């Protein structure tokens, strides 16, 4: 994906990013996501919005030919 980034918040603790980070912790780490997030809430974070400009996707069950290189463990 290519996109244009817009700054929403400069580094801060307790900003709008906290709710987003909480949702992401559950999405990517499951029910124990907050076990990672909570100890890091004192670290300031930036918040950006990325407006998509172009996106490419594919359907398939194998690696794309351009990623198949002998010796890389991908056949």
N, C-alpha and C positions, 0 to 999 in steps of 0.2 A: 504494500500500500504506500502511496505517496500522499502527503498531506501538508497543510499549512498549519503551523502551531500558533496558538494565541495564548499569551500569558494571562492566566486567571488570577493567580495569587503568587506573590513572592514568598520566599521561604518563611515559614511560620510554624508555630506549634498550636494545634487546636483550631485550625481553619476548616474551610469547607472540604478539604481533602480527607479529613478523618472519616466521614461517612462513606466516601468512595473507597477508601482503603479498607474499611471494615467489610463492605460488600465484596471487595476483591479477595480479602483473606478467606472468606467462606467459599467463594467461587473456586479459587485455585488450590486451597489447602484443606477444604472440607470443614467439618464441625470443629476441628482444632485450630482453625485459622487464627482466631484471636490469641492463641497461645504464642504465636509469633508476633502479631501486631502490637499487643498491649505493651510489652517491654520496650518497643521502639517508638512509642507515641511522644517521647520527649525529643525526638530528632526532628528538626525543621524540614519541611518538604515544600517543593514547588508544586503548583497545580497548573497544568496546561490543558487546553482543549485542542484536539487535532481535527481539523476539517478535512475530510477525505477529498483528494483531487483525482486520484485514479486508483483502481484496485484490480488485481489479477488473481484468479483462482484456478484450480483445476480439479478434475475428478479422476480418480484412478486408484490403482492398487500397487503401483510400482514407482520407483524413483524416476524423475524426468531424465531423459538421455544425457543432458548436459551435466548432470550431477554424478553420472556413473563413470568412475575412473578406476582403472585397474590398480589394485593395491590399497584402496581406501576402505576395503571391507564391505563395499556395496557392489553387488553383482547385477 
